[in-house]
């Protein structure tokens, strides 16, 4: 008798090391909250620094009274606990949240990573908290369902074209990225959340432009944005993760 039960795969997968598969049941959650009505970033910076959270405070490029706060943690309960207490505190109480700009996601393994733990847990922190990358651009996206029906080999070729462009910017020190899945975490049913960080704003904008003619963006993206563009006002110190 055939057993047709579905068994969920709940671990992240990286590339094999000497024939042994890499798996890890851990991932990093990332959330960006955006506010307006902020004439002075100093109280926000002070409150976020005192919270002890892995976090970034951004001055909003598009809203002169706007601010964004990015929080990163492996434990999703932090966002309903310590982070909730932070945002309920006096520094944020008088501000107006912008719910349409709330972005959230989690790191994931593609099955090709040479160091899965670093990819999932350390590299995103290094990129978000790097003082040499004061500019950031965050945006969600959703693909057309047709992409998921393509053979895996064809999907790989399409994503490879995308990766080649991003790698070119990384090799000259103009951009790094954080790639997150947000299935079921995003209020607008987006599937992915992308963060681009770099020393200057123009290359990040140009990277988005250079991605537009790729097959993924031109044929298989249903929706992109809203885009949040910010300059760092505060980054928490990069702490070594407990092993």
Secondary structure, 3 states (H helix, E strand, C coil): CCCCCCCCCCCEEEEEECCEEEEECCCCEEEEEEEECCCCCHHHHHHHHHHCCEEEEEEECCCCCCEEEEEEECCCHHHHCHHHHHHCCHHHHCCEECHHHCEEEECCCCCCCCCHHHHHHHHHHHHHCCCCCCEEEEEEEEECHHHHCCCHHHHHHHHHHHHHHHHHHHHCCCCEEEEEECCCCCCCCCCEEEEEEECCHHHHHHHHHHHCCCHHHHHHEEEEEEEEEEEEEEECCCCCCCC
